[in-house]
Amino acid sequence: MKLSIITVVLNHSISIRATIESVLNQTWPDVEYIIIDGGSTDGTREIVESYGDRIKVFLTEPDHGPYDAMNKGIHLATGDVVGMLNADDIYTTDRALERVVAAFQNHDTDTLFADIHFVKPPDWEKTVRYISGRYFKPWQLRFGFMPPHPTFFVKRSLFGQYGCYKTDYRIAADYELIIRFLHTHQVSYQYLPMDMVRMRTGGRSTKSIHSTYILNQEIVRACSENGIHTSMPLLFMKYFIKIFQYVRLFPRNTKA
């Protein structure tokens, strides 16, 4: 099974090398690594180019935001399964993709997701939040819960059947895509019990109260477009539950 891993980046020279290394060091041999750069000017491009042909595809040009860049990567991908790894993220183990492939082969699933933990620089080793996909069910989308997107792997054929990321969303196109796949079209999914990705805090969806408001507005829209009734009050209930993501700082499963 061939995997296509896509990283979209714009001016992330501080972290892009760690992201690249975490992909290139994977033990699964059949990995196509695609990096889509939006026109970085901070040295990111030079770092990516230093890896030569170890990166299968490197495209650098202006885009219309991260979801447009993700779509470019999807259209260039040739793997059986596609996964997204952000420029601030790394896989927690060199065997992560090996386990992804085994799960797809053993369960004959359309999609797969796992767990993720957040760190806050400069201490890259201290977990400040842990999100597990263990108990996720599609009905929870109504309340603002989704599987961790950097651990979400999809059979490439699904993008041709059901479409890619909607670029008129500013923050929640990943949420809308997951609703469209798991709820509207009811594709199969499998939870892989492992802490798969380390993610740096400070993403677009949580960097300010205004961003959080836009995120929830777009979640309401995504639900509405896919036949799910929700509301802002329902979505804000999730923040009480998220407290436990900060309390539970250690994974139930090992990284290996």
Helices and strands as residue ranges (DSSP letters): E 3-9, H 16-24, E 31-37, H 44-49, G 52-54, E 57-60, H 66-76, E 81-84, E 89-91, H 96-107, E 111-120, E 123-131, G 138-143, G 149-151, E 153-155, H 156-162, H 173-178, I 179-184, E 189-200, H 209-225, H 232-236, H 238-241, H 243-247
